[in-house]
Amino acid sequence: MTKYAWDVYWIAVDPELQGRGIGKLLMAQAEREAVGQAGQAILRIETSGKPSYARQRSFYESCGFEEKGRIEDFYQLGDDLVIYAKKISSA
C-alpha cells in the first residue's frame, strides 16, 4: 500500500461476544494505528457480496466505511467483491 493507504484484512470477535462493541473497539484501534503513522489514512476493506456477509457489511458501514466499488462475480458466479473505504485524519 501507499504511505496513507491501509488494508483491514480481518477483525473477528467470538460469536458469543458479538454485539457488545468489541468489534468497534478493534476497528477504532486499527484507525488510531493507521492515523498515528502519518496523521491521515485511507482504510480499505474487501469482502463478499453474498447475503451471508450482510452482517459484516452492515458492521463496516456502522463504522463509517462507504461502499466504493463492486466487481460482479469476482469470487464465483453470484459472489461479488465489495470494496469499502474510509478516509480518516488526526484533525
Contacts in CASP RR format, 6 or more apart in sequence:
PFRMAT RR
TARGET T0000
AUTHOR 0000-0000-0000
METHOD contacts of the structure
MODEL  1
MTKYAWDVYWIAVDPELQGRGIGKLLMAQAEREAVGQAGQAILRIETSGK
PSYARQRSFYESCGFEEKGRIEDFYQLGDDLVIYAKKISSA
1 7 0 8 1.000
3 37 0 8 1.000
3 38 0 8 1.000
4 38 0 8 1.000
4 40 0 8 1.000
4 41 0 8 1.000
4 42 0 8 1.000
5 41 0 8 1.000
5 42 0 8 1.000
5 44 0 8 1.000
6 30 0 8 1.000
6 34 0 8 1.000
6 41 0 8 1.000
6 42 0 8 1.000
6 43 0 8 1.000
6 44 0 8 1.000
7 43 0 8 1.000
7 44 0 8 1.000
7 45 0 8 1.000
7 46 0 8 1.000
8 27 0 8 1.000
8 30 0 8 1.000
8 43 0 8 1.000
8 44 0 8 1.000
8 45 0 8 1.000
11 23 0 8 1.000
11 26 0 8 1.000
11 27 0 8 1.000
11 30 0 8 1.000
13 19 0 8 1.000
13 22 0 8 1.000
13 23 0 8 1.000
13 26 0 8 1.000
23 59 0 8 1.000
24 62 0 8 1.000
24 63 0 8 1.000
27 63 0 8 1.000
30 43 0 8 1.000
31 41 0 8 1.000
31 43 0 8 1.000
31 86 0 8 1.000
31 88 0 8 1.000
34 41 0 8 1.000
34 43 0 8 1.000
34 88 0 8 1.000
35 41 0 8 1.000
35 88 0 8 1.000
35 89 0 8 1.000
35 90 0 8 1.000
36 90 0 8 1.000
39 89 0 8 1.000
39 90 0 8 1.000
40 87 0 8 1.000
40 88 0 8 1.000
40 89 0 8 1.000
40 90 0 8 1.000
41 87 0 8 1.000
41 88 0 8 1.000
41 89 0 8 1.000
42 85 0 8 1.000
42 86 0 8 1.000
42 87 0 8 1.000
42 88 0 8 1.000
43 65 0 8 1.000
43 85 0 8 1.000
43 86 0 8 1.000
43 88 0 8 1.000
44 83 0 8 1.000
44 84 0 8 1.000
44 85 0 8 1.000
45 60 0 8 1.000
45 65 0 8 1.000
45 83 0 8 1.000
45 84 0 8 1.000
45 85 0 8 1.000
46 81 0 8 1.000
46 82 0 8 1.000
46 83 0 8 1.000
46 84 0 8 1.000
47 53 0 8 1.000
47 56 0 8 1.000
47 57 0 8 1.000
47 60 0 8 1.000
47 81 0 8 1.000
47 82 0 8 1.000
47 84 0 8 1.000
48 75 0 8 1.000
48 79 0 8 1.000
48 80 0 8 1.000
48 81 0 8 1.000
48 82 0 8 1.000
49 57 0 8 1.000
49 70 0 8 1.000
49 79 0 8 1.000
49 80 0 8 1.000
49 81 0 8 1.000
49 82 0 8 1.000
50 78 0 8 1.000
50 79 0 8 1.000
53 82 0 8 1.000
57 67 0 8 1.000
57 82 0 8 1.000
57 84 0 8 1.000
60 84 0 8 1.000
61 67 0 8 1.000
61 84 0 8 1.000
63 86 0 8 1.000
64 86 0 8 1.000
65 84 0 8 1.000
65 85 0 8 1.000
65 86 0 8 1.000
66 84 0 8 1.000
66 85 0 8 1.000
66 86 0 8 1.000
67 82 0 8 1.000
67 83 0 8 1.000
67 84 0 8 1.000
68 83 0 8 1.000
68 84 0 8 1.000
68 85 0 8 1.000
69 82 0 8 1.000
69 83 0 8 1.000
70 80 0 8 1.000
70 81 0 8 1.000
70 82 0 8 1.000
70 83 0 8 1.000
71 80 0 8 1.000
71 81 0 8 1.000
71 83 0 8 1.000
72 78 0 8 1.000
72 80 0 8 1.000
73 79 0 8 1.000
73 80 0 8 1.000
74 80 0 8 1.000
74 81 0 8 1.000
75 81 0 8 1.000
END
